[in-house]
Amino acid sequence: MVVSIFGRQRNRPYGFCFKVTAAVIFGLSFIIIWSSFSSPSASVSSQRNSFSGILAPVPVADKRTSGGNVDLERTRRIDADGDIERQRGMTNEATIGEKKVPSSDENNGNKEHEAAKEEGITNKPGILSHLSDESEAKEPEETKEVKEEGDVQDEEDLGGKVDIATDGDEDPSGLTTDESFVADDESTTLKLTEKKKKKSGGPLFDSKTHHSWKLCNVRTGHRYIPCKDIEEEAGKRQRYHHMERSCPKAPPMCLVPLPVGYGFPVRWPESKSKVIYKNVAYPKLSAFIQTHSWFTQSGDYLTLLHNQSEFKGGASHYVNSLEEMVPDIEWGKGIRLVLDVGSKDASLGAALHDKAVLTLSWGLKDDTLDLVQLVLERGFPAIVGTLATRRLPFPAGVFDAIHCGGCRIPWHSNGGKLLLEMNRILRPGGYFILSTDIDSIEDEEGMSKLTSSICWTILAHRTDEISELGVKIYQKPSSTDVYELRRKKSPPLCKEDEGPKSTWYASIQICLHTVPTATEERGIEWPEEWPKRLQTFSDWINDRDKLVADTERWKVIVDHSYLNGMGIDWSTIRNVMDMKAIYGGFAAALESRNVWVMNVVTVHSPNTLPIIFERGLLGIYHDWCESFDTYPRSYDLLHADHLFSRLKNRCKQPIGIVVEMDRVTRPGGWAIIRDKVEILNPLKEILRTLHWEIRMTYARDKEGIICVQKTLWRP
């Protein structure tokens, strides 16, 4: 009946209105009926803010580690169980990575965690417990908007303070940009509002790229240093020579071969006097050993005889005699950082090490013998370089003393520019120690005239009866006033500001840097005695509380994460590099260990290297878009805290940094890399193609950490 009525109404003129009314009535009826059967608490969709509803956190010993952290990999990690195929071609009996790193399910032994592991959810005790630590405030959204990777302000000592204000790219100590150190002069502060927003590029590493590796085909073979060893084709003959730093247009994408018979380095402290000969052997070293009695080669090892060196009577006697000449030289107290120019076998550094002095051997790379690789193999700080027309990659006024033993460098030539470079990096009131076995009247007169013109005071001049070396000890003035008293203002005072960019590829200037005069300027006071110096922050450092916070933060991270839980055997670690140091907090946290740390401050970062030296730690400027000035297989451990994300828009081939890490790391050595997960995931795959073993992965809040170990594999 109802249907027939509806059919008749449909054919009437007003049928359209009737249809609309009927549709509304049916719709309302449907809603009323649906509501009556629906629960008031039901929702259409829900979103999880955490993983706590999926799996309860696994109990751990470290209370700072929150549960439910997501691993970088979404599949079962075979490397956590230590079930990794050994690489072929290992010549040593001890296989790298043979020590098993227990997985989380082995530690807890419950089925619940095994299920979590299948889902890629892990919670390692202490590992990365500070990725989202309360001491690391999150970056403001407005900062992220204008963030420009790798582009930061480079200023040093502006207005008597260290200005490390950034544009949000590289935030010192991991704190927010608002909390970073800012110079008193507002004109020197880099304002975010003045930065133009740049389009972010694509991913740092292309996950679709297939990587196949080959050995470097270079004349220097297993001793290849890309920016130092220059090979040129001259017709059919290959011309090879050393020169000042000159890098290839593109970073090398090849792997440096291993020496035949390479073995895992002797552990510290035995390595001080004993190394595996084939690890460092080359023809000129062989000839050098045969003519120097303090070296003995027996079987696979090269031994340096106790208390014998290039200094007759031994290096210990030589060091003690210097302190007798000038009692104010208190090794290991007032004198902490020494640059040894033209060092041979680091005998001076070995003798000073026993007195808590950190000596950096600067091996002069030329066509003659240099023993930098031997020095590094022994476990002492060393860098390879040249001393010609460019400045050394150090800030002004940072070394407590500079030494040149058996020195034949023509310091007074070319306007004395080489000595002026030493004057630049020497601390006000610091010592320049010169010893030579050649007494040339011409050199004597030239040196005397030059040192007088730069107001150096000669504190001692005598010939040591045992070492038979003529020793002179000079002291740099601690005040600029003496420069004004000169009758001839030659060399003149320097006018340019000092900063990272003024030392990187910069020419040596024939001028004198002024000595600080105001109490708030760096260099006006000598640092505290060691080891108090490490934790004492001078008045010229603005807002020292944040430096203290950074130091404490890294101490907690190192103690609770790096030293425990990563599977690293720290008894095998001696040479360490922090590839992106800020204040040296990471190095300070390792001070109680038997290691030394090379703190690298990138040239496009805030200029914090003076702070590192002030604390009694070593460091150097560098641009990671290029190769580092060291021999292959130099370091036992590399630490890279957000290095790759900072260089995203700077380096044309960021993968070159990974190849460089492979070059400078010893087989069996480690790398700890902290960065964004979007960078770490493809980075792991690249490292796998290099046959590095992934020992640990961890992530939280889009930040992650991986710990990897290099093997003996070569293509």
C-alpha positions, 0 to 999 in steps of 0.5 A: 500500500505504501509503495503504491502511494509513493509511486503515485506521488512520484509522478505528480508535479511536486514529486521532486520536493517529495523525493528530497524530503523522503531522502532527509527522513530516511537519512535521519532515521539511519543516524538515529538507529546507528547511534542507538547501537553504537558505544559512546566511548567508541572512536573512528580511529586512534593513533599510538603515541608510544609503543608502551601499549604494544609491549611493556618495557623490558627491565634494565639496570640503568634507570635513565634508559626508557623502555620501548625504544625502536631499533634502526632495523625493522628485522632481526639483527644478526650482528647483535648475536655476533653471528657474522660471517668471518671475512676471507683473507684474514692473515692473523689468527685472531679474527676481528670481532670474534668476541660475541656481543650479547643480544638483549634477549640473551641478557633477559632470557624471556619470550616477551623480549624475543617477540619484541626483537622480531618486531625490531624493538630493542632496549639495550641498557645504557646505550644511547640513553642520552639521545633525548636527555634532559640536558639536550633541549630540542631544537626550536621549530623556527630554527629548523625552518631556516636551518642551513646545513654546514653554514655557520659563523666563524669568529674568534675572540670578538670583543674579547670573548669567544663567539660561537653563535650559529645559524642553527646548523651546529649547536655547541654542546648539543644545546639549543641555539638560544642557549649557545654562547653569544659575544657581547657585541650584538653586531657579531651575532649571526641573526637567524632572521637575516638568513634566507631559507634554502631548499634542502637537498635530497638524501645524503646517501642514495640507498639505491646506489650500488657500491663496488670497491677497488684498490687505489692504484698509486705509487705510494700504495699502502702509505697513500695520503691523498692530499699530500702524495701528488702524482702527475703524468709527464709523457710516458713517465710518472712524476711523483713529488710531495708538496703543500696540501693539494687535494684531488678535485674529487675525493678518492673512491678507492681503498688503500691496500694493506701491507703484506703481512700486516698484523694487529698493532701491539697494545699500549703500553707495550707499543711504546717500544715495540711495533710490528715491523711490516705495519710501518715498513718502507725502503727509507725506514729500512735504511734508517734503522740500519744506521741508528743503533737504538732500533733493533729488528727481531723477527716480526717486531721492531724494537726501540731500545730503552732510554736510547734515541736520536738524543745522545744520552737518551731523551729523558736526560735531554728533557731533564736538562731543559728543565735545569736550564730554565726552572720555570719550565715545569713539565706536566704542570705549567707546560702541558701542550708541546709541538715537536716540529720535524720530529723523527721517532717521537722520542721527545714525546715518549719522554714527556709522556711520562711527565703528563705532557701531551706532545704533537709530533709534526712530521715534515712531509717531503722527499726525505724520511719521515717517521710519522707512521711509526710514531702513530703505530707506537701510540703517540700523537702525530700529524703529517704536514709541511712548513713552507708558505701556508699557516699551520691548522691551529689557532693563535697562541695555543701551544705552551712550548714548541720544540725543534730538535736537531733542527736544520730549518732555515728559520731566518730565511724569507723574512723569517716567516717560518719563525713568525708562524711559530710565534703565531701559534705559541702562547704568550709567555711560551717557550721555543726550544731549539737544539742543533748539532751544527754551529753556523755563524751565518745562521747564528747571526740571522737568528739573533737578529730575527728573534730581537726584532720579534722581542723574544727573550733568550733564557738559556744558551749552552751546549749539553755535554752528553747530548752534544747539542747546542740548545737555545731556549727563547720566550715569547713576550707576554705583553704587546707593549714591548712591540711598541718599544722597537726602534724599527717596526719590522715586522709590523703588527698584524691587522687581520682577525684570527679564525678558522678560515684565516688559517685554512689554506691561508698564507703565512703573513710576515707580521706579529700578532698582538698579545692580549692586554685586557683581562677578558682576552684569551692568552692574558693569563697562563692556564691552571696547572694540569690536571686542574686545567681540564676542568677550569674555564677562564674568564674569557669564555662566556657563560662557563656554566654551559661548558660545565654542563657539556662536560658532565653530559659527555662524561655520563654518555661515555661512562654509561654507554661507550665504555659499557654495552658496545662490545668495544675492548678498550684495552685495544684503543689508544689513538682516538679521533673526535671528528666533530669536536665542540669543546673537547667534552668527549676527550675530557671524558676519556682522560682517565683512560690510556688514550689520546684524542685528536679533536677536529674542529671543522673550518665551517663550525664555530671556532671552539678550538681555542677552548680545547687547547685551553683545557690541555687537549689537542686539536686541529682545524679540518674540512671533511670534504677533503682527506685528513693529513695522516697515514692510513691505519692511524686511529683505533677509534673514530667518533662522529657526533652528527658529522654527516648531517652537518655536511649534508649541503657542503660536500659534493660527495659525502660518501668520500668521508666514509672512504676516508674513515676506512683509510685512517682506521686500523683493521680491528678499529671502531667507529661510533656514529651518532646522527639522524636515522635517515642518514644512519640507515643508508650509511650502514649499508655503505659500511656493509659494502666495505665489510665493516661489521655492524656491532650495535644499532639503536634509535630514538626520536629520529636520532640514532647511533651505530657502532661499527668495526673495521675488518681486514677485508680488501677487494 
